[in-house]
Amino acid sequence: MANERLLHSYLMRRREILRLGAMAGAGAAIPGFARRAFAKPATPLHFVGWQYHPEIVAQNVATFEKLYDENVDYQLVSGEYQALLETMLVAGKKFDMLYSEEATLARWVAANWARDVEDMPDVAAIKASMVPVGVRNLSLLNGKLGGLPYYSGYNAFIYNDAHLGQAKLTPPTTWEELLDQARKLKRDKIAEYQYVSHWEHTWAGLSWSLFAVWYSEGAQVFDAKFDPVFDAKFKGVLELHRTLYKEGLVQPDIFTLPQEGVPSFATGQHSFMIVHDYDQKVLNNPKLSQSAGKVTNALMPGATRSTFSWASLYLMGGQSVNAERAWNLMRFFGGKAKDGQYHVIKRWALQFGLGTPYTEVMQDPDIVASFKQWEDLDIANHQFAISTPRQVSKTLWYSDWDWYMMGAVQNYIRGNEPTDALAEDLAKHVTSFKAQYPG
């Protein structure tokens, strides 16, 4: 029970942006963060962020201010970051740097709340220092660099090595093989519910899990013009999810599992999981997880072995008071500072396992040693390199369709609606949502 309480507390702190209600206030003060007085520059840079270890962000701000002789007003949005921040932006609030997910990148640039950074100094060199998939995740559809990386992640496939060892199985390489193994593990009473993933109706939930499997099977989902490709591969993945549910290979409450299903896998009762890559560090921490020492990553099953990858970004405000100063702040947080150090990115990696597209950082001996304690780093690096960015998420209409899609798929998994009927309905909603965002 002790490690369950510790895990819950840890994940609540880490996921607070997703879990706190929208009634929480914006602009909360940072405990223990005393502001320094500056003579120059008189006008501060305005930086806004979500609630992920704001005390560390405040320390990083102080380091930046000292290194660059700067003045930064760091504001914390405590609660539903996107909704609260957009309310502030609509009201005319201006920021020099702000956090963003890929799904809000294009919308905020289109609204002039943020701007691309393609014309800023050293962008060509910065792109060259990243793995190609990382650059794609950070770029707008026109190819311009949208921002710098807060972190880059992907959906990893993990398994309980003790379960597979007891059943004399090796990690599945196809989803059909996974189904067969899950059925055997159930028959042999090694695990009651073999598979778990994040199937909640949340922005980083069922959709991300679905796209990981779609891309692993080589399903396009959307073509280059962002028209739907709801073909046999697309439908097969939907049917896979329904099979997992109907055969009791997932727990009945999988649609409402707290904290993205991580505490459930940490009990040691499940055999397979699709999970955010950094959660492997949590699941292999003996203070937080009963699965510690048994959790191993493998390449995603499927025809292509690919998965879904994404990036969280630092964006430059569309009406920044000073682009040069804002770019310094972005490079300090989202890259290499003027002293040659990756102050923020390396700290996130070492303390929390957050990855980055910067090759130099991921090859840093300290980070290699740290990550090897909780994942097979060679597999992880290869999985990220062959991952598939979800470019469609950078269209203006996609978020609306995505939200609708998750609810429709949940109902499909629970019920008996024909797969073709669901695909037709989802295609119709692509058309209707696109019509709401002309141009």
VODO-601947 format. One record per residue: residue in one letter; x, y, z of N, C-alpha, C, O in turn. Coordinates in steps of 0.1 Angstrom, whole numbers, plus 5000, padded with zeros to 4 digits. Layout:
BEGIN
AXYZXYZXYZXYZ;...
END
This chain:
BEGIN
M500849885000500050005000500950135000500550234995;A502050125006502950245007503350294994503250414991;N503750194985504150244972503050294963503150374954;E501750234966500650284959500350434962499950514954;R500450464975500250604979501250694974500950804969;L502550654974503550734968503350754953503550864948;L502950644946502750654932501650754929501750844920;H500550744936499350834934499850974936499451064928;S500551004947500951134950501851194939501751304935;Y502851104934503751154924503051184911503251284905;L502151094907501451114894500451234895500251304885;M499851254906498951374908499751504906499251594900;R500951504912501751624910502151644895502051754890;R502551534889503051544875501851574865502051644855;R500651514868499551524858498551634862497451644857;E498951724871498051824877497351904866496151944867;I498051934856497452014845496251944839495352014834;L496251814838495151744832494051714841492951704837;R494351714854493351664864492651764872491551744876;L493351884874492651984882491452044874491552054862;G490452084881489252134874489452274869490452344872;A488652304859488752434853488452554862488652664859;M487952524874487652624884488952684890488952784896;A490052604889491352654895491752784888491452814876;G492352874896492653004891493953004882494752914882;A494053114875495253134867496153234873495653324881;G497453234870498353334875498753314889499053414896;A498753194894499053164908500553204911501353194903;A500753244924502153274928502953144930502353044933;I504253154928505053034929505653034944506353124947;P505252934952505752934965507252934966507952864959;G507853014975509253014977510053074967511253064967;F509453144958510153214947510153364949509153434946;A511253414954511353554956511953624944513053584939;R511253734939511753794927512853894931512853954941;R513853904921514953994923514554124916513754124907;A515054234920514854364914515954384904517154364906;F515554444892516454464881516354614877515354674877;A517554664874517554804869517354794854516654874848;K517954684847517754674833517554524830518054434837;P516754494820515854584813514654604821514254524829;A514054724820512854764828511654684825510854654834;T511454644812510254574808510554424809511454374802;P509854344817510154204818509654124806508754164799;L510254014804509753914794508553844802508753804813;H507453824795506353754801506253604796506153584784;F506353514806506453374803505353304811505253324823;V504553224804503453154810503653004808504052954797;G503352924818503452784817502452704825501652764833;W502352574822501352494829501952434842503152464845;Q501152364850501552324863502252184863501652084866;Y503552194859504452074860505652124867506552184861;H505752084880506952124888507252274886508352304882;P506352364889506552504888507752554896508352654893;E507952484907509052534916510452514909511352594910;I510552404900511752384892511852494881512852544878;V510652514875510652624864511052754870511852824863;A510652784882511052914888512552914891513153024889;Q513152804895514552794896515252814883516252884882;N514752754872515352774859515252914854516152974848;V514152984857513953124854515053204861515653294855;A515253184874516253254881517653234875518453324874;T517953104870519253084864519353164851520453214848;F518353164843518353244831518553394834519353454827;E517853444843517953584847519453624850519953724847;K520053534858521453564862522353544850523253634849;L522253444842523153414831523053524820524053564814;Y521753574818521553674807521353814812521153904804;D521453834825521153964831519754014827519654124821;E518853924829517453954824516453974834516653964846;N515253994830514054024838512853944833512453974822;V512353844840511353764835510153754845510353734857;D508953774840507753764848507153624844506553604834;Y507353524853506953394851505553374858505353394870;Q504553344850503153324854502753184852502953114842;L502153124863501752984863500252984861499453054867;V499752894851498352864849498052734857498552634853;S497352744867497052634876495652584872494652644876;G495552474865494252414861494352374847495352324842;E493152384840493152344826493852444817493252544813;Y495052414814495952514808495452574795495352694794;Q495052484786494652544773493452634774493452744769;A492352584781491152664782491452794789490952904785;L492152794800492452914808493353014800493153134800;L494352954794495253044787494553104775494753224772;E493753034768493053094756492153204761491953294753;T491553184772490653294778491453414780491053534777;M492653404785493553514788493953574775494053704773;L494353494765494753544752493653624744493853724738;V492453564745491253634739491053774745490653864738;A491353774758491153904765492254004762492154114767;G493253964755494354054751495654044758496554124756;K495753944767496953924774498053884764497853794755;K499253934765500353904756501553834764501853874775;F502153734757503253664763504353664753504153664741;D505553654759506753644750507153494748507653464738;M506853414758507053264756505953194764505553234775;L505453084757504353004763504552864760505052824749;Y504052774769503952634766502852604756501852674756;S503052494748502052454739502252304736503352254737;E501152244733501152104727501052124712500652224707;E501352014705501252014690499852054686499652124676;A498752004693497452024689497052174689496052214683;T497752254697497352404698498352484690498152604688;L499452424684500452504677499852584666499952704666;A499252514656498752584644497652684648497552794642;R496752654657495652734661496152864667495652974664;W497152854676497652974682498453064673498453184674;V499153004663499853084653498853154644499053264641;A497853084640496753144632496153254638495753354632;A495953254652495353364659496353474663495953574669;N497553454659498653554662498953564677499453664681;W498553454684498953444698500453394699501053414709;A500853334688502253284687502753294673501953324664;R504053284671504553294657505653184655506253134665;D505953154643506953064640508353124643508453244644;V509353044644510753094647511753064636512953064638;E511153034624512052994613513153104610514153064605;D512853224612513753334608514653374619515453474618;M514653304631515453344642516953284640517153194632;P517853344647519253304645519553154648518953104658;D520353094640520852954642519852854641520052734645;V518652884635517652774633518052664625517752544628;A518852684614519352574606520152484614520052364613;A521052534622521952454630521152374641521452264644;I520152444647519352374657518552264651518552154657;K518052274639517352164632518352054629517951934631;A519552084625520551984622520951904634521451794633;S520751964646521151894658520151794664520351734674;M518951794657517851704661517651584652518051594640;V517051484657516651374648515551424639514751504644;P515451374627514451424618513051424623512251514621;V512651314629511251304634510951414644509851454645;G511951454652511751554662511551694655510651764660;V512251714644512051844637510551844631509951944632;R510151734626508751724620507751754631506751824628;N507951704643506951724653506951864658505851914662;L508051944656508052084660507652184650507652304652;S507452134638507252224626505752234623504952144625;L505452354617504152374611503952304598504952244593;L502852294593502552224580503352284569503552224559;N503652414570504452484559505952454560506752504552;G506352374570507752334572508552424581509652404584;K507952544585508652634593508652584608507752524612;L509752604614509952564628508952644637508952764638;G508052564644507052634652507552674665507152774671;G508452604671508952634684510152534688510652464679;L510552544700511652454705511052354715510052384721;P511752244717511152134724511152154739512152174745;Y509952134745509852114759510251974762511151944771;Y509751884755510151744755509551674742508651724737;S510151564738509651484728509351344733510151284740;G508151294730507751164735507151074725506851124713;Y506950954728506250864719505550754728505850744740;N504550684722503950574729504750454728505050404717;A505150404740506050284740505250154743504150164749;F505750044739505149914742505949844752507149824750;I505349814763506049754774505449624778504249594775;Y506149534785505549404789506149364803507249414807;N505449284810505849224823506649104820506148994816;D507949114821508849004818508648884826508848764822;A508148904839507948784847506748704842506748584842;H505748774837504548704831504948624819504648504818;L505648684810506048614798507048504800506948394794;G507948524810508848414814508148294819508448184816;Q507148314828506348204834505648134823505448004824;A505148204813504348134802505248084791504848034781;K506648114792507648074782507248144768507348074758;L507048274769506648354757507748454755508448494764;T507848494742508748614739507848724735506648704731;P508248854735507448964732506748954719507448914709;P505448974717504748964705505249064694505649174698;T505349024682505749114671504549154662504749244654;T503449094664502149134657501049144667501149094678;W499949204663498849224673498049094673497449064684;E498049014663497448884664498148794674497548714681;E499548804674500348724683500048774698499948694707;L499848904699499548964713498248904718498048864729;L497248904709495948844713496048694717495548654727;D496848624709497048484713497748464726497348384735;Q498748544729499448544741498548584753498648524764;A497748694751496948734761495948624765495648604777;R495348554755494448444758495148334766494548274775;K496348304762497048194769497348244784497148164793;L497748364786498048414799496748414808496848394820;K495648434801494348424809493948284812493648254823;R494148194802493848054805494647994816494247914824;D495948034815496947974825496848054839497648014848;K495948154840495748224852497048294857497248314869;I497848334847499048414850498648564852499148634861;A497648604845497148744846495648744842495248674833;E494848814850493348814847493048914836492248874827;Y493749024836493549124826494849164820495649224826;Q495149114808496549114803496949244797498149284798;Y496049314791496449444784495849564791494749554796;V496649674791496149794796496649914788497849904784;S495950014786496350134779495450244784494550224791;H495750364779495050484783493850504773494050554762;W492650444777491450454769490450554773489350554769;E490950644782490050754786489750854775490450864765;H488550924777488251024767488851154772488251254777;T490151164769490951284773491951304761492151224753;W492451434761493351474749494551384747494951364736;A495051324758496251234756495851094759496751014763;G494551054757494150924761493950834749494850794743;L492650794747492350694737492850724724493350634716;S492850854720493250894707494750854705495150794695;W495550884715497050864713497250714713498150664705;S496550634721496750494721496350434707496950344702;L495150484702494750434689495750464678496050374670;F496250584678497150624667498450544668499050514658;A498850514680500050434681499850294674500750254667;V498750234676498450104670498150124655498650044647;W497450224651497250254637498550264629498750204619;Y499450344635500750364628501650244629502350214620;S501450154639502250034640501849934629502549854625;E500549944625500049864614500149924600499849864590;G500750044599500850104586499650174581499550214569;A498650194590497450274586497850424584498450474593;Q497350484573497650624571496750704580497150804586;V495450664582494450734589494050864581492850884577;F495050954578494751064569495851074559497051044562;D495451114547496451124536497151254536496951334546;A497951284526498751414526497851534525498351644530;K496651524520495751634520494851634532493851714533;F495051544542494351534554492851484551491951524559;D492651414541491451344539491451204545492551144545;P490351154550490451024558490750904549490250894537;V491550814554491850694548491450584558492250524565;F490150554558489650464568489450324561488350284558;D490650264558490650144551490650024560490350034572;A491049904554491049784562492049784574491649724584;K493149854572494049864583493449944595493549904606;F492850054591492250144601491150064608491050074620;K490249994601489149924607489649804615489049764625;G490749734610491249624618491749664632491549584641;V492249784633492749824647491449854656491549824668;L490449904650489249924658488649794662488249774674;E488649694654488249564657489049494668488649424676;L490349524667491349474677490949524691490849444701;H490649654692490249714705488949654710488749624722;R487949634701486749574705486949424710486349384720;T487849354703488149214707488749214721488349134730;L489649294724490349304737489349324748489349264759;Y488349414745487349444755486349334757486049294768;K485849274746484749174746485249044752484548974759;E486549014750487048884755487648904770488148804775;G487449014775487849034789489349034791489948994801;L490149074780491549084781492049214786493249234789;V491049314788491249434795490249444806489249374806;Q490549524817489649534828488449614824488449704815;P487249584830486049644825486049794827485249864819;D486749844836486749994839487950064831488350174836;I488450004820489550064813489350204808490250284806;F488050234806487750374800487850484811487850594808;T487950444824488050544834489250514844489150564855;L490250444839491350424848492050554851492350634842;P492350574864493050704867494450704863495150604861;Q494950824861496450854858496950774846498050714847;E496150764836496550704823496850554824497550504816;G496350494834496550344836497850304842498050194845;V498650404845499950374851499850304865500550204867;P499050354874498950284887498450134885498850054893;S497650114875497049984873498249884869498349774874;F499049924859500149844855501149824866501849724867;A501249924875502249924886501949814896502749784904;T500649764896500349664905500949524902501049434911;G501549514890502149394886501149284881501549174878;Q499849324879498849234875498549224860497749144855;H499249314852499049314838500349274830501449274836;S500149234818501249174810501749274800502949274797;F500849344793501249434782500649574784499549584790;M501349674779500749814780501349894769502549884765;I500549984764501050104756501050224766500050254772;V502150294767502350394777503250504772504050474763;H503050624777504050724774505450684778505650624789;D506350704770507750654771508350674785508950594791;Y508150804790508750834803508150764815508750764826;D506950704813506350634825507050514828506850454839;Q507950464819508750344823509650374835509950274842;K510050494836510850524848510050514861510650464871;V508850554860507950534872507750394875507850344886;L507450314864507050174866508250084871508049974876;N509450134868510650054873511250114886512350084889;N510450204892510950264905510350184916509150184918;P511150104924510550024935509850094946509050034953;K510050224947509350304957507950334952507050374960;L507750324939506450364933505650254927504450264925;S506350144924505650034916506049894921507149864924;Q504949814921505149674924505749594912506149474913;S505749664900506249604888507749624886508349574877;A508349704895509749744893510649624891510549524898;G511449634881512449524878511849424868512549344863;K510549434865509849334856509449404843509049334834;V509549534843508949614831510049634821511149684824;T509849584809510749584798510049644786508949614783;N510749724778510249784766510649694754511749644753;A509749684744510049624731509449704720508649794723;L509949684708509349754697507849724696507349614700;M507049824692505649794690505349674681506049654671;P504349594685503949494675503349564663503049684663;G503149484652502549544641503349524628504549484628;A502749564617503349544604504549634602505549594595;T504549754607505649844605506549864618507649914617;R506049834629506649844642506749994646507450024656;S506150084639506150224642505250254654504650164659;T505150374658504250424669504050574667504550634657;F503150624675502850764675503850844683504050814695;S504350954678505251044686504751184685503951224676;W505151264694504651404695505751494702506751444706;A505451614703506351704710505451814718504451854713;S505951844730505451964736506452074734507652054733;L505952204732506852304727506852434736505952454744;Y507952504735508052644739507752734726508452714716;L506752814727506452904716506853044719506853084730;M507153124708507353264710505953334708505253314698;G505753434716504453504715504353584702505353634697;G503153584697502953654684503253804684503453864674;Q503153864696503354004698504454024709504254104718;S505453954708506553964718507154104719507254174709;V507454144731507954284733509354294727509754404723;N510054184726511454184720511754044716512053964724;A511754024703511953894697513353834701513453714704;E514353924701515753874704515753824718516353714721;R515253894728515253854742514353734744514753634751;A513253724737512353604738513053484732512953374738;W513853504722514553394716515653344725515853224726;N516253434732517253384743516553304753517153204758;L515353344757514653264768514253134762514353034769;M513753124750513353004744514552904742514452784745;R515652964738516852874736517352824750517852714750;F517252904760517752854773516852744778517352644783;F515552754776514552654781514552534771514452414775;G514552564758514252464748515452424740515352364729;G516652454745517852414737519152444745519152424757;K520152494738521452514744521552664747521352754738;A521952694759522152834763523452884758524252814752;K523653014760524853084755526153034762527253054756;D526052964773527252904779527452764774528352694780;G526652714764526852584759526252474766526452354763;Q525352504776524752404784523252384781522552484778;Y522752264782521352234780520752234794520452124800;H520652344800520252354815518952284818518852204826;V517952324811516552274814516352134809515852054816;I516652114796516351984790517051874797516451764799;K518351894800519051784807518451754821518451644825;R518051864827517451844841516151764840515951674848;W515251794830514051724828514351574825513651484830;A515351554817515751414813516251334825515751224828;L517151394833517751324844516751294856516651194862;Q515851394858514951384870513751314867513151234875;F513251324854511851274851511851184839510751124836;G512951164832512951074821512351134808512051054799;L512251264807511651324795512651334784513751384786;G512351274773513251274761513251404753512451494756;T514151404744514351524736514851484722515551384721;P514551564712515051534699516551564696517051534686;Y517151634706518551674704519451544706519551484716;T520151514695521051394695522151404706522351314713;E522751524707523851544716523351524731524151464738;V522151564734521651544747521451394750521851344761;M520751324741520451184743521651094743521650974748;Q522751144738524051074738524951114750526051064752;D524451204758525251254770525451134779524451064782;P526651104784526850984792526050984805525550874809;D525751094811524851104823523451054820522850984827;I522951104808521551064804521550914800520550844803;V522550874793522550734789522550644801521750544801;A523350674811523450594823522150594830521650494836;S521450714831520250724838519150644831518450574838;F518950664818517850604811518050444811517050374811;K519250404810519550254810519050184822518950064822;Q518850264833518350194845516950154844516450074852;W516150214835514750184835514150144821512950114820;E514950144810514550104797515650054789516850074792;D515349974779516349934769516550054760515750084751;L517650124761517850254754517950234739517550324732;D518650124735518750104721517350084714517150144703;I516550004721515149994715514450124716513750154706;A514550194726513850324728514250424717513450494711;N515550434715516050524704515550484691515250574682;H515650354688515150314675513650334673513150374663;Q512850304684511450324683511050474680510250494672;F511750564687511550704684511850744670511150814663;A513050694665513450724652512550674641512450744631;I511850564643510850514633509450554636508550504630;S509250634646507850674650507250764639507950814630;T505950784640505250864630504550984636503750964645;P504951104632504251224637502851234632502551184621;R501951284640500551304636500451444630499951534637;Q500751464618500751594611499351654611499151774611;V498351564610496951614609496551694621495651774621;S497251674633496851744645497251894644496751974652;K497951924633498352074632497352144623497652254619;T496252084619495252154612494352214622494252174634;L493552314618492752394627491452314631490952334642;W491052214623489752144626490052014634489051964640;Y491251964634491451834639491051804654490451704657;S491351904662491051884677489551854679489151774687;D488651924671487251894672486851754668486151684675;W487451704657487151574652487751474662487051364665;D488951494667489551404676488751374689488551264693;W488151484694487351474706486051394703485651304711;Y485451414692484251344688484651194685483951104690;M485751174679486151034675486350944688485950834688;M486951004698487150924710485850874716485750754720;G484850964717483550924723482950814714482350724719;A482950834701482350734692483050604692482350504692;V484350604694485050474694484850404708484650284708;Q484750474718484350414731483050344730482950234735;N482050414724480750344723480850224714480150124716;Y481650234703481850114694482450004701481949884700;I483450024709484149914717483149844726483149724727;R482349924732481349864742480149794735479549704741;G479849834723478649784716478849694705479849634703;N477749694696477749604685477649674671477349614661;E477849804671477749884658478749824648479949794651;P478349804636479249754625480449854624480349974624;T481549794621482849874619482649974608483150084609;D482049924597481950014585481050134588481350244584;A480050114597479150224600479950324609479750444607;L480750284618481550374625482550454616482650574617;A483250384607484150444598483450554589483950664587;E482250524585481450614577481050744585481150854580;D480650714598480350824606481550914609481451044609;L482650854612483850934614484251014602484751134603;A484150954590484451024578483551144576483951254572;K482251134579481251244577481651354587481551474583;H482151324598482451424608483751494604483951614608;V484651434597485851504591485351614582485751724583;T484351584574483851674564483151794571483351914568;S482351764581481651864588482551954596482352084597;F483551904603484451984611485352074602485652184605;K485752014590486552094581485852214576486352324574;A484452194574483652304569483552424579483352534575;Q483852394592483852494602485152584602485152684608;Y486152534595487452604595487852614580488852554576;P487152704573487552714558488952784557489352854565;G489552754545490852814542492052724546493152764544;
END
